[in-house]
Amino acid sequence: MSIKPSKMPVNPIPDGGFTFRYPVLPSNARSSPPLPSDVSMDVPSDPAGNIIPEKDIPFTKIVKDTLELIETDLDFEMLRLSLCGVTDEAALKIVHDHLSKSPFCRVRRFYGNIVGISPRIMASGSLTLDTTPSWEHSLPNDVHVTHSWVEQEGTRTELVHTMSNLRVGTFSKDSFLYILLPRLSSSAHTPQGLTSRQFRDVWDLAIGLAAEAINENDSTFTIRSQDLERFSRLVRSIADENHLDWFQDFSFVHVVRGKSSPHYFDAESRCDALIKYLVRHNMSILDIARDEDTGGHWFVDTGLMITHQEKSVVWSTSAHAAVIRSLFGVDYSDDQYERELFSHLTDASCARVRCHEAASVDPTRPKYIELTVNDEVFQATDERGVPLERITALHFVRRPARHSTPLDLLFHDYADKDTKISSVVSATMRIHDCLEVLTDFDPQVLFESCLVFKPRDIWWWRALRVYALDLVIELQRRDGRGLSVLGQDAQLLTAAVPWLVSSLHRGVIDPLSNGRLPFPASSTRGAIFLHDIELPNLDLDGEIPFFKDLSPVYYMEEEALVRYLGASVGTIVHSLVHPDLPIVPNHAREQPSPNGPREFAFTIFSLQSHFEGLLLPPSTHRLRTSRLG
């Protein structure tokens, strides 16, 4: 197999923002990410038991060295370098380049998702009703705004996605209308708190009757733009006539998912971009202003995207607090902050900060801040295209005969990519205040807060880790019964595969109460590196890979282990030995397939854009830089 990385051609930066040129910082001005104090690992040692010293290595070099090992068919050395970060001479510690050392980048401003809470319907255009309201279409948990209402005990405020709600219908693929039900929003009612009967009553005793009153001679359930105001009044009055007491005092919630065009930072450009963005979704800034004067509340995500002309840009973990303080004047506590590692790299990460309490005191402050990237989203589906809620080891050890493994297909997909990644910061602001945020800041703060990577290095890093994890599974397939013989030293290695695959792009890695990661791994050398692995002698039958000299403190309770494996150890052994045989469930399926039994279940991994339009424009070329065999 010949794998040759090649240089990605430079794409021109599109118009619509500012290009900053900035001085190179002296080396002593660079901030180093702190080492996590809550995660530890045994010190790596060589076969003789001698401690292996740590050695710094640039990210681009560890990728290059790993590729060279595959090219020379040194797969075992590649596996240890990629997954464990060790060679026979050293335990490697990854170091990165900061954006402040590169010559050019562009910063662009944009508007994102819109959320409006109002007693009336504010959007125009045709509304297609949901004729079968369900829990599946409740407000998603990424709607980060709150709603306040008055109870006997006083005023109460909750995040809207935690309140009882249902979707009324859609204006377009990006624009949705919900109803928020504060009378049902007690501690016993989550978005799933509506019963099936309540969903039915909403349609039969309110929404459906209002639609019939408007469309007397039309059997369709579409409300025309000119009838929306009347429809909203009818829903309220008909529900009252039918004594739906729990439905009273509801509010409409408008949700628009999208991105505006990038714009300049001057006042005229900011205002013009907002007006055009609202008009695109059939809304008016004047109508929204009047609605806010009469009880409505409207919010819009306002953000920046940092794009380098040649490289990928990702937020530096050590700079999260500084950049948020500089851009928004917000200091946060640990319980408000959640970090997501980027591609298993501990020094490069995304973050979310919840600021609802501060925003309730000072409404001009953000309700929610996110440091993210415009990376593609990793998805896993079964052979029918149904998304998998959780990836387990069972999804990797089973495959139809004569089919490539799911990880082998994913490796080829990654190895063929050169998509550039940009950093994005956004804040959920009141529309009333969005024109004044992210307008006057020191660009040097952004340059010091980001790391840069060659785009191909990021994708090869992912591809090589996938290659190594696939090799682990195939080596364990040599004698699946070895899992039972070696116990958790081998079983934990199998279970770690889905743990790593599911966080290949972004993932929250929470340490356990004892300070260790869920699996034998370290986060103190710039990446999530597994404990060293003992690899089999291929000249001997029955040997499989396992964690070398593993301390029993890493062993899991059986229930936790099965959760990652996806089945009992016996079932995993059976699937390793017979990967194409179906597994007979030990109980009847709750929802059998409507077309009869499935011949075989297998897993498909794919990538899709997390951001549409602005943040991930369609590629104008696709250059295959290597031929993989």
C-alpha positions in Angstrom: 0.0 0.0 0.0 1.4 3.3 -1.0 0.3 6.4 0.8 1.8 9.7 -0.1 0.7 13.0 1.5 0.8 15.9 -0.8 0.5 19.7 -0.4 -3.0 21.1 -0.6 -3.4 24.0 -3.1 -4.1 27.4 -1.7 -7.7 28.5 -2.2 -8.4 32.2 -2.4 -10.3 33.7 0.5 -13.8 34.8 -0.6 -14.9 38.5 -0.3 -16.9 39.8 2.6 -14.6 40.5 5.6 -11.4 42.1 6.7 -7.9 40.7 6.2 -5.6 41.4 9.1 -1.8 41.4 8.9 -0.1 41.3 12.2 3.4 41.0 13.7 4.9 37.7 14.7 5.1 37.4 18.5 8.3 36.5 20.2 8.5 32.9 21.3 8.3 33.9 25.0 4.9 35.5 24.4 3.2 32.3 23.5 1.0 30.8 26.1 1.3 27.1 26.8 -1.8 25.0 27.5 -2.0 23.9 31.2 -1.6 20.2 31.9 -4.9 18.8 33.3 -4.4 18.0 36.9 -7.4 15.6 37.1 -6.1 13.0 34.6 -3.1 10.7 35.0 -1.5 7.7 33.5 1.3 5.3 34.3 4.7 6.6 33.0 5.5 4.8 29.7 8.3 2.3 29.9 10.2 0.1 27.5 10.2 -3.7 27.4 13.0 -3.8 30.0 11.0 -1.7 32.4 13.0 1.5 31.9 11.1 4.7 32.0 10.8 6.2 28.5 11.6 10.0 28.4 9.1 12.5 27.0 10.0 14.3 23.8 8.3 17.2 22.1 7.1 16.7 18.6 5.3 19.1 16.2 1.9 17.9 15.2 2.8 17.9 11.5 5.8 15.6 12.2 3.9 13.0 14.2 1.5 12.7 11.2 4.4 12.5 8.8 6.2 9.8 10.8 3.0 7.8 11.2 2.4 7.9 7.4 6.0 6.7 6.8 5.5 3.7 9.1 2.4 2.6 7.0 4.3 3.2 3.8 7.1 0.9 4.9 4.5 -1.7 6.2 5.4 -1.2 9.8 1.8 -1.3 11.0 2.5 -2.3 14.6 4.9 0.6 15.1 2.3 2.8 13.4 -0.4 1.6 15.8 1.6 2.4 18.9 2.7 5.8 17.5 -0.8 6.8 16.5 -2.9 5.5 19.4 -0.3 5.5 22.2 2.1 8.3 21.2 5.1 6.2 21.9 8.2 4.8 20.2 10.8 2.6 21.6 12.9 5.7 22.5 10.3 8.2 23.7 6.8 9.1 24.8 5.9 11.9 22.5 4.3 15.2 23.5 2.6 17.1 20.7 3.2 20.8 20.3 1.4 23.2 18.0 1.9 26.5 16.1 -0.2 29.5 17.0 -2.1 31.7 14.6 0.1 34.6 15.7 3.1 33.0 13.8 1.3 32.9 10.4 1.1 35.9 8.1 -2.5 36.2 7.0 -6.1 35.5 8.2 -9.5 37.0 7.6 -12.1 37.8 10.3 -15.7 38.0 9.1 -18.9 38.9 11.1 -22.2 37.2 10.6 -25.7 36.6 12.1 -26.9 33.0 12.9 -29.9 31.3 14.4 -32.9 33.4 15.3 -35.3 32.7 18.2 -38.4 34.7 18.9 -40.9 34.3 21.8 -44.1 36.1 21.1 -47.9 36.0 21.9 -48.5 36.2 18.2 -47.1 34.7 14.9 -44.6 37.2 13.6 -43.3 35.5 10.4 -45.0 35.7 7.1 -45.3 33.1 4.3 -47.2 29.9 4.2 -47.2 27.7 7.4 -47.4 23.9 6.8 -48.9 22.4 9.9 -47.7 19.3 11.7 -50.8 17.1 11.6 -49.3 14.6 14.0 -47.5 16.5 16.8 -45.0 14.4 18.6 -42.1 14.4 21.1 -39.7 14.0 18.3 -40.4 17.5 17.1 -40.0 19.3 20.4 -37.7 22.3 20.7 -34.1 21.0 20.5 -31.7 21.5 23.4 -29.5 23.9 21.4 -32.1 26.7 21.7 -30.3 28.6 24.4 -32.9 31.2 25.5 -35.1 31.5 28.6 -38.8 32.3 29.2 -40.3 33.9 32.3 -43.9 33.7 33.5 -45.8 34.4 36.7 -47.0 31.7 39.0 -48.6 31.9 42.4 -45.2 31.6 44.0 -43.8 34.4 41.9 -41.9 34.8 38.6 -40.3 31.7 37.2 -37.7 31.5 34.5 -36.6 28.4 32.5 -34.7 27.4 29.4 -37.4 27.0 26.7 -36.2 23.6 25.6 -36.7 22.3 29.1 -40.4 23.5 29.1 -43.3 21.6 27.7 -43.7 22.5 24.0 -44.7 21.2 20.6 -44.0 22.1 17.0 -47.0 23.7 15.2 -45.5 23.6 11.7 -42.8 24.9 9.3 -42.4 27.9 7.1 -39.5 26.4 5.3 -36.7 23.8 5.8 -35.0 26.4 8.0 -37.9 28.2 9.7 -40.1 26.6 12.4 -43.0 27.6 14.7 -43.5 26.1 18.1 -45.9 26.6 21.0 -44.6 26.9 24.6 -46.8 25.8 27.4 -45.7 27.3 30.8 -48.7 25.9 32.6 -47.4 22.4 32.0 -43.8 23.3 32.7 -43.3 22.1 36.2 -40.5 19.8 37.4 -42.5 16.8 36.3 -42.8 18.1 32.7 -40.0 18.1 30.2 -40.4 18.5 26.5 -41.4 14.8 26.6 -43.9 15.7 29.4 -46.9 16.0 27.1 -48.8 12.7 27.0 -50.1 11.2 23.8 -53.6 12.3 24.8 -52.4 15.9 25.3 -50.7 15.9 21.8 -54.0 14.6 20.3 -56.1 17.2 22.2 -53.9 20.1 21.0 -54.8 19.1 17.4 -58.4 18.0 17.9 -59.4 20.8 20.2 -57.3 23.7 19.1 -54.9 23.7 16.1 -56.9 21.4 13.8 -60.2 23.3 14.4 -58.6 26.6 13.8 -57.1 25.3 10.5 -60.6 24.0 9.4 -62.2 27.3 10.2 -59.8 29.1 8.0 -59.6 26.5 5.2 -63.3 25.7 5.0 -63.2 24.5 1.4 -59.7 23.2 1.4 -58.6 19.9 2.8 -54.9 20.9 3.0 -53.3 21.9 6.3 -51.4 25.0 5.1 -52.1 28.4 6.5 -51.6 31.2 4.0 -49.6 34.2 5.0 -52.6 36.5 5.1 -54.4 34.1 7.5 -51.7 33.7 10.1 -52.9 36.5 12.4 -56.4 35.1 12.4 -55.1 31.6 12.9 -53.1 32.6 16.0 -56.3 34.2 17.5 -58.4 31.2 16.7 -56.0 28.7 18.3 -56.2 30.7 21.5 -59.9 31.2 21.5 -60.9 27.7 20.4 -58.6 26.1 23.1 -60.3 28.4 25.7 -63.8 27.4 24.5 -62.9 23.7 24.8 -61.5 24.2 28.3 -57.9 23.2 27.6 -56.8 25.0 30.8 -53.3 23.7 30.6 -53.0 25.1 27.1 -53.8 28.7 28.1 -51.1 31.4 28.4 -49.1 29.8 25.7 -46.5 31.7 23.6 -45.4 31.1 20.0 -41.7 30.4 19.5 -40.1 31.1 16.1 -36.9 29.3 15.4 -34.8 30.1 12.3 -31.7 28.0 11.6 -29.3 29.6 9.2 -26.5 32.1 8.6 -26.5 35.5 7.1 -24.0 36.7 4.5 -20.7 37.8 6.0 -20.4 41.6 6.4 -18.1 44.4 7.3 -17.8 45.8 10.8 -19.1 49.4 10.1 -22.6 50.3 11.5 -24.3 50.5 8.0 -23.0 47.1 7.0 -24.1 45.5 10.3 -27.6 46.9 10.1 -28.0 46.2 6.4 -27.0 42.5 6.9 -29.4 42.0 9.7 -32.4 43.6 7.8 -31.6 41.4 4.7 -31.2 38.3 6.8 -34.6 38.8 8.5 -36.3 39.6 5.2 -34.9 36.4 3.7 -36.9 34.6 6.4 -40.0 36.7 5.9 -39.5 38.8 9.0 -39.3 42.6 9.6 -37.0 44.4 12.0 -39.8 47.0 12.5 -42.4 44.3 13.4 -40.0 42.7 15.8 -39.3 46.0 17.5 -43.0 46.6 17.9 -43.4 43.1 19.2 -40.7 43.6 21.8 -42.6 46.7 23.0 -45.7 44.5 23.7 -44.1 41.5 25.4 -42.1 39.7 22.7 -38.5 38.6 23.2 -36.2 38.1 20.2 -32.6 36.8 20.0 -30.1 36.2 17.3 -26.7 34.5 17.3 -24.0 37.0 16.4 -20.5 35.7 15.6 -17.1 35.9 14.0 -15.3 33.4 11.7 -11.6 33.4 11.6 -10.2 31.9 8.3 -6.6 31.4 7.3 -5.6 31.5 3.7 -3.7 28.2 3.8 -4.3 26.5 7.1 -7.0 25.2 9.4 -7.7 27.4 12.5 -8.8 25.9 15.9 -9.3 27.5 19.3 -6.4 27.0 21.8 -7.7 25.4 25.0 -5.6 27.7 27.2 -7.1 30.8 25.7 -10.8 30.2 26.1 -11.2 32.4 29.2 -9.1 35.2 27.7 -10.9 35.4 24.4 -14.4 35.3 25.9 -13.4 38.0 28.4 -11.9 40.2 25.7 -14.8 39.9 23.2 -17.8 39.9 25.6 -16.5 41.1 29.0 -17.7 37.8 30.5 -16.0 35.8 33.3 -17.4 32.3 33.9 -17.3 29.7 36.5 -16.5 26.0 36.0 -20.1 24.9 36.2 -21.0 27.3 33.4 -18.2 26.0 31.1 -18.1 22.9 29.0 -15.2 21.9 26.8 -15.1 19.7 23.7 -11.8 18.3 22.5 -11.1 18.7 18.8 -9.9 15.5 17.1 -8.6 14.0 20.4 -6.2 17.0 20.8 -6.2 18.4 24.3 -4.6 21.7 23.4 -7.1 22.4 20.6 -10.8 22.5 21.7 -14.2 24.1 21.5 -16.2 25.4 24.4 -19.7 26.3 25.5 -20.5 28.9 28.2 -24.0 29.4 29.7 -24.5 33.0 30.8 -28.3 33.0 31.5 -28.0 34.2 35.1 -25.8 37.1 34.2 -28.0 38.0 31.2 -31.1 38.1 33.5 -29.3 40.8 35.6 -28.0 42.7 32.5 -30.0 41.9 29.4 -27.3 43.4 27.1 -25.0 40.5 28.0 -24.9 37.2 26.0 -27.2 34.4 27.1 -24.9 31.8 25.6 -21.4 31.8 24.1 -19.8 29.2 21.9 -16.3 28.7 20.6 -16.5 26.2 17.8 -15.2 25.3 14.3 -16.9 24.8 11.0 -15.8 21.1 10.9 -17.9 18.4 9.4 -20.2 16.3 11.6 -19.5 12.6 12.1 -22.6 10.5 11.7 -23.3 6.8 12.2 -26.4 5.0 10.7 -27.5 1.5 10.3 -28.0 -0.1 6.8 -31.5 1.5 6.6 -30.1 5.0 7.2 -31.5 5.3 10.7 -29.1 7.3 12.9 -27.5 5.4 15.8 -27.9 7.0 19.2 -24.8 5.3 20.5 -21.8 3.6 18.8 -20.6 0.4 20.5 -17.9 -2.1 19.8 -20.5 -4.4 18.3 -20.9 -2.0 15.4 -17.2 -2.6 14.5 -16.8 -6.3 15.1 -19.8 -7.3 12.9 -19.8 -7.0 9.2 -21.3 -8.8 6.2 -19.0 -11.3 4.4 -16.8 -9.8 1.6 -17.6 -6.3 2.8 -15.0 -3.7 3.9 -15.1 -2.8 7.6 -16.9 0.4 8.5 -13.6 1.8 9.8 -11.8 0.9 6.6 -14.4 2.9 4.6 -14.1 5.8 7.0 -10.3 5.7 6.6 -10.5 6.1 2.9 -13.0 8.9 3.3 -10.7 10.8 5.7 -7.5 10.2 3.7 -9.1 11.7 0.6 -10.1 15.0 2.3 -8.4 18.4 2.4 -11.2 20.6 3.7 -10.0 23.6 5.5 -11.4 24.3 9.0 -12.1 27.8 10.4 -12.7 28.9 14.0 -16.1 30.4 14.9 -17.2 32.4 18.0 -20.8 33.2 18.5 -23.1 34.7 21.2 -26.8 34.5 21.6 -27.9 38.2 22.0 -31.1 40.1 22.1 -31.8 41.5 18.6 -32.0 44.9 20.3 -28.3 44.6 21.2 -26.8 42.5 18.4 -25.7 45.5 16.3 -23.2 46.6 19.1 -21.5 43.3 19.9 -18.3 42.0 18.2 -17.6 45.4 16.6 -14.7 46.8 18.5 -12.0 44.3 19.6 -8.3 43.8 19.5 -7.6 41.3 16.6 -4.4 40.3 18.3 -6.5 38.6 21.0 -7.9 36.3 18.3 -4.5 35.6 16.8 -3.1 34.6 20.2 -6.2 32.4 20.9 -6.0 30.1 18.0 -3.8 27.2 16.8 -3.1 26.5 13.1 -2.7 23.2 11.2 -2.1 22.1 7.7 -5.5 20.9 6.5 -4.2 17.6 5.3 -2.5 17.0 8.6 -5.9 17.1 10.5 -7.5 14.7 8.1 -4.5 12.3 8.0 -4.4 12.4 11.8 -8.0 11.2 11.9 -7.5 8.7 9.1 -4.4 7.2 10.7 -6.2 6.8 14.1 -9.1 5.1 12.3 -6.6 2.8 10.5 -5.0 1.9 13.8 -8.3 1.2 15.5 -9.5 -1.0 12.6 -6.2 -2.9 12.9 -6.9 -3.5 16.6 -10.3 -5.0 15.8 -8.9 -7.2 13.0 -6.0 -8.4 15.2 -8.4 -9.3 18.0 -10.4 -11.2 15.3 -7.4 -13.7 15.1 -8.8 -15.4 18.1 -11.8 -13.7 19.6 -11.8 -16.2 22.5 -8.7 -14.4 23.7 -11.0 -11.7 25.1 -12.3 -14.2 27.6 -8.8 -15.5 28.4 -7.1 -12.1 28.9 -10.0 -10.5 30.6 -10.3 -6.7 30.8 -6.8 -6.1 29.7 -8.1 -7.0 26.2 -11.8 -6.2 26.7 -11.1 -2.6 27.6 -9.1 -2.2 24.4 -12.1 -3.4 22.4 -14.4 -1.1 24.3 -12.1 1.9 23.8 -12.6 1.7 20.0 -16.1 3.2 20.0 -15.1 5.7 22.7 -12.4 7.1 20.4 -14.3 6.9 17.1 -17.4 8.8 18.5 -15.1 11.7 19.5 -13.0 11.8 16.3 -14.2 15.3 15.5 -15.4 16.7 18.7 -16.1 15.1 22.1 -16.5 15.8 25.7 -14.1 13.7 27.7 -15.1 13.7 31.3 -12.8 12.2 33.9 -14.2 9.8 36.5 -14.5 10.5 40.2 -11.1 9.0 40.8 -9.5 11.5 38.4 -8.8 9.0 35.6 -10.3 8.9 32.1 -13.0 6.3 31.5 -10.4 4.1 29.7 -6.6 3.6 30.2 -5.4 6.8 28.5 -3.6 10.0 29.1 -4.4 13.6 28.3 -1.1 15.2 29.4 0.9 14.9 26.1 -1.2 17.0 23.8 -3.7 14.3 22.8 -5.8 11.5 24.2 -3.2 8.7 24.0 -4.1 5.2 25.1 -2.0 3.2 27.5 0.7 1.2 25.8 -0.5 -1.8 23.9 1.1 -5.3 23.8 0.9 -6.5 20.1 0.7 -10.1 19.1 3.4 -12.2 17.6 1.9 -13.1 14.2 3.9 -16.3 14.0 2.0 -17.6 17.0 -1.6 -18.7 16.9 -4.1 -17.2 19.3 -2.3 -14.0 20.3 -4.3 -10.8 20.3 -3.5 -7.2 21.3 -4.2 -6.0 24.9 -3.2 -3.3 27.3 0.3 -3.9 28.6 0.9 -4.0 32.4 -2.5 -2.5 33.0 -3.3 -1.5 36.6 -6.5 -3.0 38.0 -7.7 0.5 38.9 -8.8 0.8 35.3 -11.1 -2.2 35.4 -14.8 -1.5 34.9 -17.9 -2.9 36.5 -19.5 -5.4 34.1 -22.5 -3.1 33.4 -20.3 -0.2 32.4 -18.2 -2.4 30.2 -21.2 -3.9 28.4 -22.4 -0.4 27.7 -19.4 0.3 25.6 -19.2 -3.2 24.1 -22.8 -3.1 23.1 -23.3 -6.7 24.3 -21.9 -9.3 26.7 -18.3 -10.4 26.3 -19.6 -13.7 25.0 -21.6 -12.0 22.2 -18.5 -9.9 21.2 -16.4 -13.1 21.1 -19.1 -14.8 18.9 -19.1 -11.7 16.6 -15.4 -11.6 16.3 -15.2 -15.3 15.3 -18.4 -15.1 13.1 -18.7 -11.5 12.0 -21.3 -12.2 9.4 -23.7 -14.3 11.4 -26.8 -12.6 12.9 -27.2 -12.2 16.6 -30.4 -13.8 18.0 -31.9 -11.3 20.5 -32.7 -12.6 24.0 -36.1 -10.8 23.9 -38.6 -9.8 21.3 -38.0 -6.6 19.4 -40.1 -3.8 20.7 -40.5 -2.3 17.2 -40.1 -5.1 14.5 -39.1 -4.1 11.0 -42.3 -3.4 9.0 -40.8 -5.3 6.0 -39.9 -8.4 7.8 -36.7 -9.5 9.5 -33.5 -7.7 8.5 -31.0 -10.1 6.7 -28.1 -8.4 8.3 -27.4 -5.2 10.4 -24.3 -3.2 9.7 -23.1 0.3 10.3 -22.3 3.2 8.0 -20.2 6.2 9.0 -20.5 9.4 7.1 -19.7 13.1 7.2 -22.0 16.1 6.7 -21.7 19.9 7.0 -22.6 21.2 10.5 -22.9 24.7 9.1 -24.6 25.5 5.8 -23.8 28.3 3.4 -21.5 30.8 5.1 -19.5 28.5 7.3 -18.8 25.7 5.0 -19.1 26.8 1.4 -19.4 24.1 -1.3 -15.9 23.0 -2.4 -15.1 24.1 -5.9 -12.7 21.2 -6.3 -12.0 17.8 -4.9 -8.4 16.8 -5.3 -7.5 13.2 -4.6 -4.0 13.3 -3.4 -3.3 9.7 -2.9 -4.3 6.3 -4.2 -5.0 3.9 -1.4 -4.8 0.2 -1.9 
